[in-house]
């Protein structure tokens, strides 16, 4: 289904305020109407305090404001069959994921463009347009990761296309990992940009981790940033219509000078990527302490709430990866495989081709066999095998009582061993100081 290029922001200003007020009145019927006065107490039990009920702590009008946020950028990495993000470029896993992404895009009425180079570590990308005559990409499939990752799907702003498509993308690919998401809200109110700037400066002074507020003024209007663009959460507030006019999306005569866009960008850490990928825009905002603080203050400035309200925290499911010896070994192989293969190739070229790469021809199997031999030789130079035998009590035969007693003896003897190594290190350092002509102080 093609998208309307004459996209305009959601109703804002007085109309939106009236809508928020109506929602607040509707929800007020659920509140306890009883009044507790001095010397007069209800015989019925009172409700728990708000701090013990996260839902009760949330201002309804403030929560409704967050529900009006929409995605203006949504980017995820698809999961493989094991629910992880790693895969080999050109593998069946990657092909299966690309096929599913193409089928989803076509089902949404999008039209494929010309394959081009990828970015952010991906070698190739297939863009999709809203219609065959459009030149603006609204969806992109990135593949061929140099870091061995599954394909990455990207929904850009696209005149409202991201807002329309992102919920469907979340539903179609459960288990995906969020790379980046922009949650935006358009609001028209005289002086709002200036008021939010003053408030942002106040927050930044109280929270050193946010850094200072960065302000940019150009032909595209005024913009201020809070939080690093590379951090997990950052904020951008700018004059939306002035930007749209500068880009030629609307005529200068149609500019609403008071229209402001509040835009949050989320780049979650690895453990939170999967949990964040399934959240709505407003829920993402509620995951951050300072984002909740900013929006509670902003809602009062925007006259959505009469005072700075309270907003409950949105919990995020975090991945807990079980560490195993096999997983650690596999990670080590993936990290150093190229190093061993290059060393093996260099030795084979030197041994059989006098070091001449221009005339040398090698088989992958020969390089692999040489790499295995090199690793084995280097392993033999260490005492790793002997240490494992001693540590795991595999060098002698013991009954269960002796086995447990050996651990007890080692545990009790460990402080003495540590003290001995400390004394040796001290004596060695003192001897070196004496040799250098320095005086050793007690």
C-alpha positions as CSV (number, residue, x, y, z in Angstrom):
1,X,0.0,0.0,0.0
2,X,1.7,3.3,-1.1
3,X,2.3,6.0,1.5
4,X,1.0,9.6,1.2
5,X,3.9,11.9,0.7
6,X,1.8,14.8,2.1
7,X,2.1,13.3,5.5
8,X,1.3,15.7,8.3
9,X,1.9,15.3,12.1
10,X,-0.7,14.2,14.5
11,X,-3.2,16.8,15.8
12,X,-1.4,18.9,18.4
13,X,-1.9,22.1,20.4
14,X,-5.3,22.8,21.9
15,X,-7.0,19.8,20.3
16,X,-4.5,17.4,21.7
17,X,-4.8,19.1,25.1
18,X,-8.5,18.7,25.1
19,X,-8.2,15.0,24.1
20,X,-5.7,14.4,27.0
21,X,-8.0,16.2,29.4
22,X,-10.9,14.0,28.3
23,X,-8.9,10.9,28.8
24,X,-8.0,12.1,32.3
25,X,-11.7,12.7,33.2
26,X,-12.6,9.2,31.9
27,X,-10.0,7.6,34.1
28,X,-10.8,9.7,37.1
29,X,-13.9,7.5,37.8
30,X,-11.7,4.6,38.9
31,X,-10.2,6.7,41.8
32,X,-11.3,6.2,45.4
33,X,-13.7,9.1,46.1
34,X,-13.5,8.7,49.9
35,X,-12.0,11.6,51.8
36,X,-10.2,10.9,55.1
37,X,-10.4,13.8,57.5
38,X,-9.0,14.4,60.9
39,X,-10.9,12.3,63.5
40,X,-12.9,10.5,60.8
41,X,-11.7,7.3,59.2
42,X,-13.4,4.8,56.9
43,X,-14.1,1.4,58.2
44,X,-13.0,-0.1,54.9
45,X,-9.4,-0.8,54.2
46,X,-7.6,2.0,52.3
47,X,-5.8,1.2,49.1
48,X,-2.0,0.7,49.3
49,X,0.2,3.8,48.8
50,X,1.1,4.8,45.3
51,X,4.8,3.9,45.8
52,X,3.8,0.3,46.3
53,X,1.7,0.2,43.1
54,X,3.6,1.2,40.0
55,X,0.4,1.5,38.0
56,X,-1.1,3.9,40.6
57,X,2.1,6.0,40.5
58,X,1.6,6.8,36.8
59,X,-0.2,10.0,35.9
60,X,-3.0,8.9,33.4
61,X,-2.6,12.0,31.2
62,X,1.2,11.6,31.2
63,X,0.8,8.0,30.2
64,X,-1.6,9.0,27.4
65,X,1.0,11.5,26.1
66,X,3.6,8.7,25.8
67,X,1.1,6.5,24.0
68,X,1.0,9.2,21.3
69,X,4.7,8.7,20.4
70,X,5.4,6.9,17.2
71,X,8.5,5.2,15.6
72,X,10.4,7.4,13.2
73,X,13.3,4.9,12.8
74,X,13.2,1.2,13.7
75,X,16.2,-1.1,13.1
76,X,16.6,-4.8,14.2
77,X,18.9,-7.7,13.7
78,X,17.0,-10.9,12.9
79,X,17.5,-14.0,15.0
80,X,18.8,-17.3,13.7
81,X,17.2,-20.7,14.4
82,X,18.8,-20.8,17.9
83,X,17.5,-17.3,18.7
84,X,21.0,-15.8,18.5
85,X,22.3,-13.1,16.1
86,X,25.4,-14.8,14.7
87,X,25.6,-16.5,11.3
88,X,28.0,-17.0,8.4
89,X,27.7,-14.8,5.4
90,X,26.1,-16.7,2.5
91,X,24.8,-19.5,4.8
92,X,21.3,-21.1,4.7
93,X,20.4,-19.2,7.9
94,X,21.1,-15.9,6.2
95,X,19.2,-16.9,3.0
96,X,16.2,-18.0,5.0
97,X,16.1,-14.7,6.9
98,X,16.4,-12.6,3.7
99,X,13.6,-14.5,2.0
100,X,11.4,-13.9,5.0
101,X,12.2,-10.1,5.0
102,X,11.5,-9.8,1.3
103,X,8.2,-11.6,1.6
104,X,7.2,-9.3,4.5
105,X,8.1,-6.2,2.5
106,X,6.2,-7.3,-0.6
107,X,3.1,-8.2,1.5
108,X,3.2,-4.6,2.8
109,X,3.0,-3.2,-0.8
110,X,6.6,-2.1,-0.9
111,X,8.7,-2.3,-4.2
112,X,12.3,-3.5,-4.3
113,X,14.9,-1.1,-5.6
114,X,18.4,-1.6,-6.9
115,X,20.9,-3.6,-4.7
116,X,23.6,-1.4,-3.3
117,X,26.4,-1.4,-0.8
118,X,25.5,-1.8,2.8
119,X,26.7,0.1,5.9
120,X,27.4,-0.4,9.6
121,X,29.5,-3.5,8.7
122,X,27.1,-5.0,6.1
123,X,28.4,-5.5,2.6
124,X,25.1,-5.4,0.7
125,X,21.6,-3.8,1.0
126,X,18.3,-4.2,-0.8
127,X,16.2,-1.0,-0.5
128,X,12.4,-0.9,-0.8
129,X,10.3,2.0,-2.0
130,X,6.7,3.0,-1.2
131,X,5.9,2.8,-5.0
132,X,7.9,2.2,-8.2
133,X,8.2,5.9,-9.0
134,X,9.4,7.0,-5.6
135,X,13.1,7.7,-5.0
136,X,13.0,7.5,-1.2
137,X,13.8,4.3,0.7
138,X,11.4,3.4,3.4
139,X,12.8,-0.1,4.2
140,X,16.1,-1.8,3.8
141,X,17.5,-5.3,4.2
142,X,21.2,-5.3,5.0
143,X,23.2,-8.6,4.6
144,X,26.7,-9.9,4.4
145,X,27.9,-8.8,7.9
146,X,31.7,-8.5,8.3
147,X,31.1,-9.3,12.0
148,X,29.2,-12.6,11.3
149,X,25.8,-11.2,12.2
150,X,22.3,-12.1,10.8
151,X,20.6,-9.7,8.3
152,X,19.6,-6.3,9.6
153,X,16.3,-4.7,8.8
154,X,15.9,-0.9,8.8
155,X,12.7,1.2,8.6
156,X,13.4,4.9,8.1
157,X,11.1,7.9,8.6
158,X,9.7,7.9,5.1
159,X,6.9,10.5,5.6
160,X,5.2,8.3,8.2
161,X,6.0,4.9,6.7
162,X,8.0,3.8,9.7
163,X,5.2,4.7,12.1
164,X,2.8,2.6,10.0
165,X,5.1,-0.4,9.4
166,X,7.2,-0.8,12.6
167,X,4.4,-2.5,14.7
168,X,3.9,-5.0,11.9
169,X,7.7,-5.6,11.7
170,X,7.8,-6.3,15.5
171,X,5.0,-8.8,15.2
172,X,6.5,-10.5,12.1
173,X,9.9,-11.1,13.6
174,X,9.7,-12.0,17.3
175,X,13.0,-12.6,19.0
176,X,14.8,-9.9,16.9
177,X,17.4,-7.7,18.6
178,X,17.0,-3.9,18.5
179,X,19.9,-1.9,16.9
180,X,18.2,1.5,17.0
181,X,14.8,3.0,17.4
182,X,13.6,6.6,17.3
183,X,10.5,7.5,19.2
184,X,9.0,10.8,18.1
185,X,6.1,13.2,19.0
186,X,5.0,16.3,17.1
187,X,3.5,19.1,19.2
188,X,2.5,22.7,18.3
189,X,2.7,25.3,21.1
190,X,4.1,28.8,21.1
191,X,7.5,29.1,22.8
192,X,7.7,25.3,23.5
193,X,11.2,24.9,22.0
194,X,12.6,27.6,24.3
195,X,10.8,26.3,27.4
196,X,12.1,22.8,26.8
197,X,15.6,24.1,26.2
198,X,15.6,25.8,29.6
199,X,14.3,22.7,31.3
200,X,16.9,20.5,29.5
201,X,19.7,22.7,30.7
202,X,18.4,22.4,34.2
203,X,18.5,18.6,34.0
204,X,21.9,18.5,32.5
205,X,23.3,20.6,35.3
206,X,21.8,18.2,37.8
207,X,23.1,15.1,36.0
208,X,26.7,15.3,34.9
209,X,26.4,12.0,32.9
210,X,24.1,13.7,30.4
211,X,26.8,16.3,29.4
212,X,25.8,19.7,28.3
213,X,23.0,20.7,26.1
214,X,24.2,21.2,22.5
215,X,22.3,23.8,20.4
216,X,22.4,24.1,16.6
217,X,20.8,26.9,14.6
218,X,20.7,26.7,10.8
219,X,18.5,27.1,7.7
220,X,16.7,24.0,8.9
221,X,15.6,25.6,12.1
222,X,16.7,25.3,15.7
223,X,17.8,22.0,17.3
224,X,19.1,21.0,20.7
225,X,20.6,17.7,21.8
226,X,20.8,16.1,25.3
227,X,22.8,13.0,25.9
228,X,25.5,11.5,23.6
229,X,24.3,10.3,20.2
230,X,26.3,7.1,20.8
231,X,24.8,6.4,24.3
232,X,21.9,4.0,25.0
233,X,19.4,6.9,25.2
234,X,19.7,10.4,23.7
235,X,17.3,13.2,22.9
236,X,16.8,15.6,20.0
237,X,14.3,18.5,20.0
238,X,13.9,20.5,16.8
239,X,11.6,22.7,14.8
240,X,10.0,20.1,12.5
241,X,8.2,22.2,9.9
242,X,11.2,24.4,9.3
243,X,13.2,21.2,8.6
244,X,10.5,19.9,6.3
245,X,10.5,23.2,4.4
246,X,14.3,23.2,4.0
247,X,14.1,19.7,2.6
248,X,11.4,20.7,0.1
249,X,8.7,18.4,1.7
250,X,6.4,21.4,2.3
251,X,6.2,25.0,1.0
252,X,7.5,27.8,3.2
253,X,4.0,29.3,3.3
254,X,2.7,26.1,5.0
255,X,5.2,26.2,7.9
256,X,3.8,26.0,11.4
257,X,6.5,28.0,13.3
258,X,5.5,26.5,16.6
259,X,5.6,22.8,15.6
260,X,8.2,21.0,17.6
261,X,9.4,17.4,17.4
262,X,10.5,15.6,20.5
263,X,12.6,12.6,19.4
264,X,14.2,10.0,21.6
265,X,16.9,7.6,20.2
266,X,17.5,4.2,21.7
267,X,20.6,2.1,21.1
268,X,20.4,-0.6,23.8
269,X,23.2,-2.6,25.2
270,X,23.6,-6.3,24.1
271,X,21.7,-7.8,27.1
272,X,18.7,-5.5,26.5
273,X,18.5,-5.6,22.7
274,X,15.9,-8.5,22.5
275,X,13.8,-7.1,25.3
276,X,13.7,-3.6,23.8
277,X,12.8,-4.8,20.3
278,X,9.3,-5.7,21.3
279,X,8.4,-2.5,23.2
280,X,6.1,0.3,22.0
281,X,7.7,3.8,21.6
282,X,6.2,5.1,24.9
283,X,7.4,2.0,26.7
284,X,10.9,2.5,25.5
285,X,10.9,6.0,27.0
286,X,9.8,4.6,30.3
287,X,12.8,2.3,30.5
288,X,15.1,5.3,31.1
289,X,15.2,7.3,34.4
290,X,16.2,10.6,32.9
291,X,13.8,10.2,29.9
292,X,10.9,9.7,32.3
293,X,12.1,12.8,34.3
294,X,12.3,14.9,31.1
295,X,8.9,13.8,29.8
296,X,7.2,14.4,33.2
297,X,8.5,17.9,33.2
298,X,7.7,18.4,29.5
299,X,4.1,17.3,30.0
300,X,3.6,20.1,32.6
301,X,5.2,22.6,30.2
302,X,2.9,21.3,27.4
303,X,-0.1,21.7,29.8
304,X,-0.9,18.0,29.5
305,X,-0.6,17.8,33.3
306,X,-1.3,20.4,35.9
307,X,2.0,19.6,37.7
308,X,5.0,17.4,37.2
309,X,3.5,13.9,37.3
310,X,4.8,10.5,38.1
311,X,5.6,7.8,35.5
312,X,6.3,4.2,36.3
313,X,9.3,2.3,35.0
314,X,9.1,-0.1,32.1
315,X,11.0,-3.3,32.9
316,X,13.1,-4.8,30.1
317,X,13.7,-8.5,29.8
318,X,17.5,-9.0,29.7
319,X,19.3,-11.9,28.1
320,X,21.2,-14.2,30.4
321,X,23.7,-16.1,28.3
322,X,24.9,-19.3,29.9
323,X,28.7,-19.5,29.7
324,X,30.1,-23.0,28.8
325,X,33.6,-24.3,28.1
326,X,32.5,-25.2,24.5
327,X,31.0,-21.7,24.0
328,X,34.2,-20.1,25.2
329,X,36.3,-22.3,23.0
330,X,34.2,-21.6,20.0
331,X,34.5,-17.9,20.6
332,X,38.3,-18.2,20.8
333,X,38.4,-20.1,17.5
334,X,36.2,-17.4,15.8
335,X,38.4,-14.6,17.2
336,X,41.8,-16.1,16.3
337,X,41.0,-18.4,13.3
338,X,42.1,-15.8,10.7
339,X,45.4,-15.3,12.6
340,X,46.3,-19.0,12.6
341,X,45.2,-19.4,9.0
342,X,47.3,-16.4,7.9
343,X,50.3,-17.7,9.8
344,X,49.8,-21.2,8.3
345,X,49.6,-19.7,4.7
346,X,52.7,-17.7,5.3
347,X,54.7,-20.7,6.4
348,X,53.4,-22.8,3.4
349,X,54.3,-20.1,1.0
350,X,57.7,-19.7,2.5
351,X,58.3,-23.5,2.6
352,X,57.0,-24.5,-0.8
353,X,57.2,-21.4,-2.9
354,X,60.2,-19.5,-1.6
355,X,58.0,-16.8,-0.1
356,X,56.5,-15.7,-3.4
357,X,52.8,-15.0,-3.1
358,X,52.5,-14.0,-6.7
359,X,53.2,-17.6,-8.0
360,X,52.0,-19.6,-5.0
361,X,48.8,-21.8,-5.1
362,X,47.5,-23.3,-1.9
363,X,44.5,-25.5,-1.0
364,X,42.3,-24.5,1.9
365,X,42.7,-28.0,3.4
366,X,46.5,-27.6,3.4
367,X,46.2,-24.3,5.2
368,X,43.8,-25.8,7.7
369,X,46.0,-28.8,8.4
370,X,49.0,-26.5,8.9
371,X,47.0,-24.2,11.2
372,X,46.1,-27.2,13.4
373,X,49.7,-28.3,13.6
374,X,50.8,-24.8,14.6
375,X,48.2,-24.6,17.3
376,X,49.2,-28.0,18.6
377,X,52.9,-27.1,18.7
378,X,52.1,-23.8,20.5
379,X,49.9,-25.6,23.0
380,X,52.7,-28.1,23.7
381,X,55.0,-25.2,24.7
382,X,52.6,-24.3,27.6
383,X,51.9,-26.4,30.7
384,X,48.2,-26.0,30.3
385,X,47.5,-29.8,30.0
386,X,49.6,-30.5,33.2
387,X,47.8,-27.7,35.1
388,X,44.3,-29.1,34.2
389,X,45.4,-32.6,35.4
390,X,46.5,-31.1,38.7
391,X,43.5,-28.7,39.1
392,X,40.9,-31.4,38.3
393,X,42.7,-34.1,40.4
394,X,43.1,-36.3,37.3
395,X,46.8,-37.1,37.9
396,X,46.2,-39.6,40.8
397,X,43.5,-42.1,41.9
398,X,41.5,-40.9,44.9
399,X,38.4,-42.2,46.7
400,X,35.6,-39.6,47.4
401,X,36.9,-38.8,50.9
402,X,40.5,-38.1,49.6
403,X,39.1,-36.1,46.7
404,X,37.1,-33.8,49.0
405,X,40.1,-33.6,51.5
406,X,42.4,-32.4,48.7
407,X,40.1,-29.4,48.0
408,X,39.9,-28.6,51.7
409,X,43.7,-28.8,52.0
410,X,44.2,-26.5,49.0
411,X,41.6,-24.0,50.3
412,X,43.3,-23.8,53.7
413,X,46.7,-23.5,52.2
414,X,45.9,-20.8,49.7
415,X,46.5,-17.8,52.0
416,X,50.1,-19.1,52.7
417,X,50.8,-19.5,49.0
418,X,49.5,-16.0,48.3
419,X,51.7,-14.5,51.1
420,X,54.8,-16.4,49.7
421,X,54.3,-15.0,46.2
422,X,53.7,-11.5,47.6
423,X,57.0,-11.7,49.7
424,X,58.9,-12.9,46.6
425,X,57.6,-10.1,44.6
426,X,58.6,-7.6,47.3
427,X,62.1,-9.1,47.6
428,X,62.6,-9.0,43.9
429,X,61.5,-5.4,43.6
430,X,63.7,-4.4,46.6
431,X,66.7,-6.1,44.9
432,X,66.2,-4.2,41.7
433,X,66.0,-0.9,43.6
434,X,69.3,-1.8,45.3
435,X,70.9,-2.5,42.0
436,X,69.7,0.8,40.7
437,X,71.1,2.6,43.6
438,X,67.8,3.5,45.2
439,X,67.1,3.2,48.9
440,X,64.5,0.7,50.1
441,X,62.2,2.1,52.7
442,X,60.2,-0.1,55.1
